[in-house]
Amino acid sequence: MIGAVWRRFNSPVPASEERPAVRIVTGESFGGGITVHAVPVTAEGGPAPWYMFGGTFIFSSDSRFREAAGHYGALPLHDRQE
């Protein structure tokens, strides 16, 4: 969910610079398969930084997450910049 992070008992926590909202990105791999990962949401109209996988995965047992991700399982979070 863009703009909020959900905690226990569905209490929304607003996104911040330290804890940005993320969006799910799908793409095509070199072998023709589908890739799915998450990246931080950037300001609209601003430059989009290039992110890479930093070792963190995101997951939720909520069926809405599975529906958005397109599969049941953890997604790599591409949040690292160099």
Phi, psi and omega in degrees: 000119182286134177097350180208151174248134183264133177247185181308140180066026176057038175271113181289142175241119183300146176292149178219179179295323179283335183224072185288156172290157178236160175233152180269130183242133174246149180206185180247133179278173180298328181274004179093359178278178181258135174249145178225128176207174179243146177225152176298146177282132178253162180299139181293133180088346179274170178293138180268111180291159177266121181253152174229167181292125181254005177107000182255141175243152173242147182203150171211143176277356179295133183296336178293326177294314179300319180295317180291322182282335180087001176198167178262115180158176181281147177250138174291139178260115178269089184237004183266135176235145175229000000 
